Amino acid sequence: MIQKGVKQADITRATGITSSVLSRYLSGINSPTADNLCVIGKFLGVSAEWLQTGSDAPESIQGDQGIPSSERKQFEKIIEVQGALIDNLHKQVKEWENWKASSEDRHAKGKAKPDLAIAKNKNTLRINTTRKRKK
């Protein structure tokens, strides 16, 4: 990852492996499955065997197993676009949460909660509110 200049987030976006799973792989808590090793190896351009052994000289994947540079550029572009979409989504969620909080504050301050009661000895409905009158 360091040699390729790839971050953990890039791998998770491109491969679909969750960040928590990848973190456990990197820390040595869990061993990656064969499928995940292949996917990570293809993305990084190294063999699954090299990922398992961790030798000092990585062997690049040769032939049709490797990702051509044109496809790698597409992967990088996809990762960049996905990152921008995720950032935009986080921004929209934060704006919505702020609007919701301010909306709840406005409604709590400006409106009285009605207390419905039937007046004794009358066939009318009386509405008592808890709103304080202005002086």
N, C-alpha and C positions, 0 to 999 in steps of 0.2 A: 504494500500500500504506500509506504514511504517513497520507494523508488519510483513508483508511477505517479506520485502526487495525488493519490486518490484518498478521499475521506470516507469514513465509515458510512456517513449519510449517503454518499454517492453509490456505494455498493448496495445499501438497502433499497434505494429507489430503483436501481437498475435490475436487481435480481429478485426483488419481492421478498427477500428474507428480512424479518423484522429486526429492528435495531437491538432489541433485548437478546434475541437468539445470537446475532452476530457478536454482541458484546461478550456473551458467555463463551463463544468459540475463541475469541481473542484472548480472554483471560484464562482459558484452559479449564474452565469449570465443566463444560460439555465438549464432546467431540462432534464435529460436523458429520452429517449424513453424506453418503456417497453422492447423492443428487446435488446437495448444496455445495459440496466440494467442486463438482464439475461446473456448476453455474458460476461460482466465484472465480474458479480458474479461468473459465472462458472470458469473463469480464476483465480480469487482470492480465490476460494473455500469458498465463503460465499453466503448467500441467497440474492436475489434481495430486499427482505423486509428489511434486515439489512442495505443494501446500502442506502435505502430510509430513514430509521429512524435514522441511525447513532448512535445507542445506544452504550454504553461502552463495552458490552460483545458481540462480534460477534458470530453468530450461524453458525457453519460450515455446509455446505450442506452434508446431509447424503444420503446413498443409491446410486442408480444408477444415480442421478443428479450430483454428485461430479466427479471430474476428478481424476482417480486413479493415484497413484504415478508414475507408469510406463509411463502413458500418459503425466503427468506433466513433467517428465524428457525429453520426446520427444519434448514437447512444448519449454522447455528451450533450448534444442539443436537446434531446428528450429530457435528460436530467435537469438541464438548465430551465427548460419550460416548466417541468413539474415543480421545481423549486419555486419559481415565480408564482405558479398557481397556488401552491401551498401557502406561501407568504400572503398572497391576496386573500385567501380563505381565512387565515388567522386574523387578518385585519378586519374583514367583514364580521367575523364572529365577535371580535372585541367591540366593534362599533355597535352591533346589535345588543350585546350585554350592557354596554353603557346606556344605550337608549332605553332598554328595559328597566334598568335601575332608576334612571331619571323619571321614567314614566310612572313607576310605582310610587316614587316620592311625590310627584305632582298629584296623583290621585289620592294619596293618603292625606295630604295637606288640604286639598281643595274641596273635597266632597265629604259630606256627613253620611254616616251610615244610618239608614232609616230603621226605625223601630216601629213595627206595625202593631197596633193594638185596637181592639174593638172597645169603644166607649161603653161603659156600663149604662144600662137602661136606654140605650139608643141603638138604632139600627144603622149607624154610620161607622165608617172606618176612619180612625184617626191615625195620622202619621206623626210620630215624635222623632225628631232628629237629635243627634248628639252634637250638632254644630254649635259652636259658641257664637253668640251674637257680637258684632262689632260695637264698641262703645264710642 
